[in-house]
Amino acid sequence: MYETILVEHRGPVALVTLNRPKALNALSDQLVTDLGHAIDAAEADDNIGAIVITGSEKAFAAGADIKEVARFTYMDVYQSNFITAKWERVARCRKPVVAAVAGYALGGGCELAMMCDFILAADNVKFGQPEITIGTIPGAGGTQRLTRFVGKSKAMEMVLTGRNMDAAEAERTGLVSRIVPMAELVDEAVRVAERIANLSRPIAMMAKESVNKAYETTLAEGVAFERRLMHATFAVEDRKEGMTAFTEKRQPVWKHC
């Protein structure tokens, strides 16, 4: 169905695998287009409650496809709205998205991982924003999301030098949620995503929206937003079912409405 990705459904989880092995999953226009269509399909499918994006053991994605990008002019990228038009689809996904990252996650690959809701990393992972070494800067959120994850000093060093970050440093600085052995990475990511998907889906979407707001507002504004969304859960049938099931000491039966 797709040229550059593989998609399979594991219960309520859509597993999307970047699949350009000869190019270390470099993010070509076709791959980004395919990924966007896969996200659209998963969002529209009521049987899917969460999404996992992964690559290969060697590379999640080694960056943008430089052979493709090198020929662009300013007017090419400006008129096509390069990056904005397609790359941000993952960040706009309302359903929870887990990144299962192994090997190289460089440049656009690192930025794609950071667009996901959280990252599970294999012990061989290498994160980096090496754009400065080829005469440009990150353009898909690398200077912004990385700074919010790891702080100004470390982000500034990585962006200005192109230095890579290994798994231990990524976990220590908060870039990744946790480190998982390579052999278990995808299965563990699917298990985590399945756990999320088996909860109330509208409530999970509200929780995701509220956490994301913390990066975009002041504390007071964020808390007010959280409070209003928490109040809104009282209009959701699953909230009543969850609390009733708790008091009756049974498992809730979610209606996802």
Summary of the structure (lengths in Angstrom):
residues: 257
radius of gyration: 18.9
end to end distance: 31.4
largest distance: 64.1
contacts: 840
relative contact order: 0.12
helix: 50%
strand: 17%
